[in-house]
Amino acid sequence: MIQFRSLSLVCFLIVLASGSAIIEAQALNHTATQTTWAVSKKKQDKIVKIGLLIPDSEALAAKHGAELAIKKANEKGGYSGQPFHLVVRSTEGPWGAGSKESVSLVFEDEVVAIMGSLDGRNAHLAEQVATKTRIVFLSSWATDMTLSQAFVPWYFRCVPNDRQQAISLVQEIYEKRRIKNVVSITMDDYDSRNAVGIFVKVTDSMNVATPRQFLCKLSDQNFREVLTDIEKYGTEAIVLFGKPAFASTIIPKLQQRNMKQTIFGSLSIMDEQKASSPDWNILEDIILVSSGHWFTHEGIAFQKEYQKAYGYQPGAAAAYAFDGINVIIEVIKRAGPDRDEIIDAFAETDFKTGVTGEIQFDENGNRSGNASLMTIDNGKPHVIEED
């Protein structure tokens, strides 16, 4: 049993302190390049560069989603005849790589906006670079609440944050299904701990029973202890917070012990950003936060085009990356490729044709609206309709 107290704030302060020092040093190293940016602006006008940060070189799903958006935009003439160009950089490597690559995108690659398909820790570093260099940073994967709590006017997010996901799950579990005895099982990583912390806060704010919380370390002994405790408490529902490998390990163990609890999962357990189709079989009967692109007209067309181009079905990371780049393109077409004009126009976004649904932003840059849910039935996703 674990307690999550003020963890998000502590982690954010640590990231902020260490990340700021790294960014200051890197920005100093780019002083000459910053001067060159103004000189080479005329040359840059011939091409409109958009930056993409991915966690590692194998994170092809987000890269492919972004590339497809660029390809389609250029087929329609780009920006007034100027082609869009995607500049991809990976944040893999030692701590601080996220800020280093963000600085390079701004000063070396001269991008007009940056999108990150990153975890929360690296997204914080990229956000700090955006803060200091005054360039739009759009997050298409990180759900960490503290990203928007920094109140950077040019930070935006096109994926539901942890609180939006928690509200949808809590309403489905406690209000719609009348389940009271709930446990959460969580991976021991930054994003998962933040997500379950927000989930617990939402249960408190909605005056429902606080779930028991278990931290899993993917060892057989730890699993046995957790599953034994779950059975002992007469648990009715389990909520999973973690990555696909975590879900594919723990779900079969639940099934082997013939445990009948209803299983729910956050968005993160759906997609690891690798170049492979979602494994629906392992997720049979589970209720998940949905990216929505499985059910919209635009989303179905996107799936077919993506499958044809890359040979596998796009998961959530690909869908949000596709939408995120399209939002940036839409703003550039409306405001032009000037960084300051993009910042001013971004908050007014009303992107109605997203494959994940309509995209607007609230005053903190979060995507407006609720997170939708789906279930897997006979190997296919099915939307859960709101009451």
N, C-alpha and C positions, 0 to 999 in steps of 0.2 A: 504494500500500500504506500502510495507516495502523496506528497502534498506539493502543490504548485503555488507558491506565494511570491508575488511581485517578480516572478522570473522574467517576464517580458521586459519590464523596466530595467532590471539589472543587466540583462543581455544587451539591451539597446545602448545603455550607457557605456558598456565595455566596448562594443563595436564602434560607437561614436568616438570615443577617446583614441583608440588605436588606429581607426581608419583615418581620422583627421590628420594625424601626424604623417601617415603614409602619403596622403593626398597632397599635403603641403610640400613635401619633398619632391614629389613627382611633378607638381605644377611648376616648381622652380626650374626643373630641368627642361621644361618646355617653353621658357620665356622667349627664346629666339624663334621657336616655331610659331608662337602666338603672334609675333610681329609679322611673320611670313604669311600668316592666314589672310591678313588684310591685303597684302600685295598680290596674292594668288587668287583673290576672290573672282576676278574676271574669268580666269581659267576654270574655276570651279562651277561657274554658272552654266557651263556646257553639260554638266551632269549633276544630278541631285542625289547625294549620298545619304543613306539611312543606316545607322549602326545597329548591329544585333550582338548581344552578349549571350553566350550559351555556357553551360557549366563545364563541358568537356567536348573533345573532338568526336565523341560517339553520340552526342545529343542531336541526332539527325532529324528527329521528328519536328522540333521547333524550327530548325534551319530549313527544312523542306517546306513547312507551312509558310514561313516568311518568303522564301524564294518563289513559291507559287503566286503569292500576292503581288510581288514585284513583276513577275512575268506577265500576269494578266493586266496590270496597270500599264506596262510598256506597250502591250498589244493595242491598247486604247490611246496611245500617243504620249504616254508619260505626262510630264508637266509642260504644257505648251510646246511639245516637240522635244523637250529635253528628257532623256531617259532617266529613270530611277535606277540606282545601283545599291545593292545590299553589301555592306562591309561586315563580315562576321569575325568576331574575336572570341576566344575561349578563355574562361577564368580559371582553368585547371592549373594546379601548381601550388606554390607556397602561399600562405596567408598574405593578402594584399594584392593578389593578382587581379582581383576584380576592379580595384581602383586604378591599377597600372594600365589595364587594357581600356578602361573607360577614358582615361586621360589621353591615351593614344588615339582613340576614336575621335576625340574632340580636336586635338591639335595636329596630329599627323594625317589622319584620314579626312578631316574637315567635314564630318557628317553634320546634318542639320537637325537631327533628333536621334535619340537612342532608345531602343527597346531591349529589355532584359528578360530572358526566359531562365531565371535563376532561382536558387534557394534564398531564404531570407537574409542570411549573413552576407552573401555576395551582393545581393540587391541593395543592402544598406551602404556598402562601399560605393556602388555605382551611383546611388542617390546622392551621396556626399559630393562626388565629382560633379554631378549635375547642378548641385546647389552652388558650388564655388565657380563653375564655369558658365552658369546660366544657360542651360540647354535642357529641352524637354526630355524627361526620362519616363518611359511608359513600361510598367511591369506587366508581363503577360503570364507570370506563373507564381511569383512569391505572394503568399497570402498573409504574411506577418502584419499585425495591426500597427506596430510601431513605425512602419514605413510611412504611413499617412499621418501619424501623430507628430512627425517632425514639422508639419505644416509648411512644406516647400511648395510654393504656388505653381511650380512647373513639374511636380511629380504627379503621375496618374497611374491608375491600375485598371486593367480590363478583365481581371479575373475576380470572382467573389472572394472577399477577405474572410479571415477566420470567423469573425463575428457573424457575417451573413450566412456562412455555412452552418455555424452552430445554431442559429435561430431556426433555420429550416429543419435541421435534425431534431432539435428539441421539440418543435411543434409537432413533427410527425410521430416521435416516440411517445411523448408524454400527453399531448393534447388529443391527437387524432387516434392513436392506438391505445391510449390509457395504460401504458406500461409504467410501472413505478420502480421496479427493482432493476437498476441499470448499472453496468460497469463499463469503464473505458480501458482499453489495452493500447499502450502507446510505445512506439519506438523511442530509444534513447538518443534523439537527435534534436537539434535546435528548433526546426520547424514543427516537429510533432509535439514537443513539449509546449511550445507556444499555443498550438492549436487546441490541445486538451485544456490548457489553462483558461483559454477564452470560453471553451465549451462549459466548463464548470461555472465560470462567472455568469454565463447566460442562464444556466439552470437556477442559480441563486436569484438573478434579477426577475425570473419568471415564476419564482416561488414554487418550484417543483423539487423533488427529492434529489439531493446531490449524489451523483454517481460515485461508486467506489472506483478508485483509480489504481491501475497496475502498470508497472513499467517492465517491458519485456526486453531481454538482452539476447534473444535468439539462441539460447543454450537449452539443451534438452531438460536439464534439471530445473531451470527457471520456468520453462513452459509447464512442466508437470505441477509445480507448486502453484502457478497462476490458475491453471485449469481446475485443480483440486479446490482452490478457494472459491472459484466461480460456482462450482457445483454445490459447495457447502452453503453458500449464501442464497441458494435458490434463485439465481439470476434469471431474469426474463429476456434481457436484451444486452448485446455487446456492441460497443462502438469502437471501431478501429481507427487509429491515427498513425500513419506511417507510409512507407513506400510499397510498390508492388511486390518486391521480394519478401517483405514482411508479411503481407497478406497471403501470398502463395505458400508461406511456411506455416503460419498459424491456422489458417482455415482448414487444411486437411487434418491437422491435429484435433481440431474441434469435431470434425466429422468422424474421425477414427474412434473418438470416445462417445459417439452417438449423442452429442449434445444438441439440444433442440432450440437453443436461444435464437431469437431473431438477430441477425447481424447487420449493422449499419457501418458505413465507411465514408470518410472524408474524400474530397476530390483527389488528394495526393496519392491514394492507393491505386488509382486508375492508370497512371501513365508515368513511366520512368524516362520519357523523352528519347528512348532508343528507337531504332528503325525496325519496329515490329508491330504487328497488329495486336490490339488488346486481347488478353486471354479471358474470354467470357466464361469458359468452362469452370475455372476456379472460382468465379464470382457468382455462380448460379444461386438465385434466390436472395442475394444480398441487396440491400437498399443503399444506394450511393448518391452522393452529390453529383449532379450532372452538368456537363458543359453545354448541353442542349443541342449540339450540332447533329445529334443522331435523329432529330425529329423535325427540324425546320426544313422548308423547301430549299432554302439556300444551303443548309447544312448537308442535305442529301446530295445536291449537285456538287458540293465541295468534296464529299467523300468519293464520288465517282471520278472526278478529275484528279484528285490526289492519288487514288489507287492506280489510275492509268499512268500517271507520271512517275510514281515511285515504287509501285508494286506491293504496297501494304496499306491497310486501313488506317486513317489518321485517328489518333487518340486525342485526349483533351489538350495536351501541350501543343500539338500541331494546330488544333482549331483556334486556340487563343492567340497563338503566334500569327496565324493567318489574319485573324480579325485585327490584332494590334497593328500590324504593318498597314493594313487597309485604312485604319483610323488615321494613322500618321499621313498616309498618302492623301486622304480626303482633306485633312487640314492644310496640307501644302498646296493642294489645288485651290483651296479657298483663300488662303492667306499669302501664298508665295513661299519661297524657300529661305527667307530671312529668319534667323533663329528667334529674334525678339517678336516678330509678327506671329510665328508659330505658337509661342508661349501665350500671347494674347488671345489667339483664336482657339486654342485647345479646349479651354473650359466650356466653350459654347458648342462642343461636339454633340450632335444628335445623329448617330450612325444607325440607320434603320435596317440595313441589309446585312448585318453581321451573321455569320453562320452560327454563332452562339447566342443570337438574339440582338435586340436593340441595345446600343451602347451610349450611355450618357454618364456624366461624372458629377458627384456631389461637391460641396465646397472644399472638401479635403482631398479631392482627386480620386476617391474610391468610385468604383462602378456603382451606379444606382440600381435599385431593385433587389429582388430576393434571389437566393440560390435555388435552383430547381432540383428535384430528386428523380431518380429512376430506379428500376429494379431489373435484374437479369432473369429472363424466363425462357427456358429452352434455348439457351445460348445466344439470346438476342436482348438488347436493351429495350425497355418499355417505360415510357414516361409515367410518373405518378402525378395525377392531376391534383391541383390544389382544390380544397373545398370552397 
